[in-house]
Amino acid sequence: MYSASVVYKKLETSWVIIVAMVCLVSANILSIVSFTTTGWRVTSMEFSPDTGENVQLWEGLWQVCRTHDSDLPSSCIYQDKIVGTGLTVREKYTPTNRQPPMWFRTVQGFAVIGLLCLIVSFLICLVYMCLVKTTKRKGPVVATAIFSIFGGGAWALAIVIFVTHFSNDVMFAYSLHYSFFLACISVGASVCGAVFSLIEIRNTGDVIPNVM
């Protein structure tokens, strides 16, 4: 029979789950920044041939912002409110068709699923770490790994679809930017979180402390 000190030592938080938590925190922060910012694609074009003034369109999952070389203020508009002039997309938006292309809406959907799964994964891992002194069961760690995999997988699909289509509807110079790359890094962080969660599963038994 285990003594109280031996059992509670066995139930201490392992470095493996701590690393998994760090990965999940990183994945969530990067995903939230990528989800909310306008740096997925930057399109540059010469707005005024007479003055040579350049305009940049910063596109995110939900908004498009326009910046100028001059001191004119920047302006932003939601993706589903764009009424296009054909300058930035070949598929023109009309007053009766204000929705982005279907492929872009699919990217948005997978991004939402990915972010939600990563948040749930983080919360489950946090609860597990708080309860590990009382009980150490596999269930929460398994759930953490599953949601991490789903979250990273959904973000990966959003990235692949975006890369596949983002150059097809642009008529000017464009480039991928920081929001896109943050999403890529978040996928790697979520995979790391899932891997370390799986390692923790191997080291975890359904143990309930015995103080007798």
N, C-alpha and C positions, 0 to 999 in steps of 0.2 A: 504493500500500500504506500502511495506517495505521501510524503509529508507536505504540510502547507507551503513551506518555502520552495520545495522542489516543483510542486504543481504550478505555483504562481510564476516561477521563473520560466516554466515551459510556456506560459500564456503571455509572456511579454511580447510587445509588438516587434516583429522581425524587420530587419533592414530591407528585406525583399518588398514587403508591402509598403514601406516608406518610399522606396524608389518608385513603385507603381503609382503611389499618390502624387509624387513630384511630377511624373510623366503626365498624369491626368490633369493636374492643375495647369501645367504648361499647355497641354492640348486644348483645354477649355479657354484659357486666355487668348491663345492664338486664334482659335475658332471664332470667338466673340469679336475680336478686332477685325478679322477677315470678313465676317458676316456683316458688320456694320459700316465698314469704310468703303471708299470709292476708288480703290486702287487695283481693281482686277484687270482693267484694260485702259490704256491711255492712247488716245488718238490725237495726232497733231495735224493741223491743216493751216493753210494761209488764208486767213479770213478776209483780208483786204489787200488785193493785188497792188493798189496804189501806195499804201503805206508799208506793205510787207509785214503787217502785224500778224503774229501767229496766235492761234487759239488752240488750247488743249482741252479735250473732253476726258474727264476722269470718270470712268464707269465702274459702279459697284453692283452688287446684287439687287439693290433696291433704289439707288439714286444715280443720276448722272450730273456731274458738276462741270461747269465751263470756266476756264481761267484764261486771262489775256496777258500779253506782254506789257500792255499799258497799265495805268492805275485804275482801270475800270473794275468795279467790284465783281467778284465771282458770283455765279448763280447756279442753283441746283434745282433739280426737278425729279420727281419720283418716276421710276421706270414705266409704270402703267399710266402715266399722264403725258407721255411724249407724243406730240403730233409732228411727225418728221417732215423734213423738207427734202429728203433724199441725200443729204450731205454726209451723214454718218452711216446710214444703213441702206442697202439696196431694197430691202423689203420696207416700203414706206408705211408709216403709221398714219392712219386717217382718223378724223373725229369719231368715226363709228367703229374703229378698230384700234383701240388704245392699248391693247395688251401686247407685251413683248412676244417674240417668236416662241413657238412651242418648245424648242430645245432650251431656250433660256429659262422658261418657266419650269422645265424639268430640273435644270441646275438649281434653281431656287428651292424646289421641293426637296431635293436630296440634301441641300445645305441645311434646311430646317430640320430634317430627320437626323442628320449627323450631329448638329449642335445639341438637340434634345437628348440624344443617346449619350453623348459625352457628359452632359450635365447630370443625367441620371447615374451614370457610371461613377462619377466623382462623388455624388451624394451617398451612394451605397458603400463605396470604399471608406468614406468618412465615418459613416455609422459603424462599419466593421472595426475600424481603428479605435473608435470610442468604446466599443463593447468587448474588445479583445481581452481585457483584464478579467471579464466576467465569464465569457464563453468564447470558444474559438471553433466556429463551425465553417464548413466549406461553402454553404449556400451563398452567403453574401459575396465571397470571393469569386465564385462561379458567375454570379450575376454581374459583378464588376467586369470580368473578362468578356462576357457575352456582349454587354452594352458597349464596351470599348471597341470590340471588333465591329459591331454594327455601326457605331459612330464613325470610326475610321473608314469603313467600307463605303458608307454613304457619302462622306466627303470625297473619297477617291473617285467615286462615280461622277460626282459633280465636277471635279477637276477634269476628268477625262472628256466628258461631254463638252465642257467649255473649251478645252484645247482643240477638240475636233471641229468645232463650229465657229469659234470666235473670229477667225480670219476671213470667213466667207462673206460677211455682210459689211465689211469695212472697205471704203474706197480711198482711204488716205493712209499715211504712215501710222502704224500702231505698234504697241509693245505691251507685253504682260508686265504687271507692276507688283508692288509690295503686298497687296491684299491676296493676290493669287499665290504668291510664294509662302505667305504665312499659312494659308490653307494647306499647302503641300507639307510644310513642317509639322502642322498639327496632326496630319495623318501619321507621320512617323512617330510623333509623341504618343498618339493613341495606340499604335501598334506596340510600342515599348511598354505602355501601361498594361496592355492585354497580356504580353509575354510574361512580365513579372507577376501578374495576377495568376497566371497558369502555374508559374513556379511556386507561388505561395500555396496553391491548391495541393501540390505534391507534398508540401511540408506541413499541411494542416490536417488534423483529424478532428472528429466531432468530440471535442474535449470539454468537459465541464469540471471546474475546479472542485477538488475534494480537500477539505480542511481537517479531516479527521486524522 
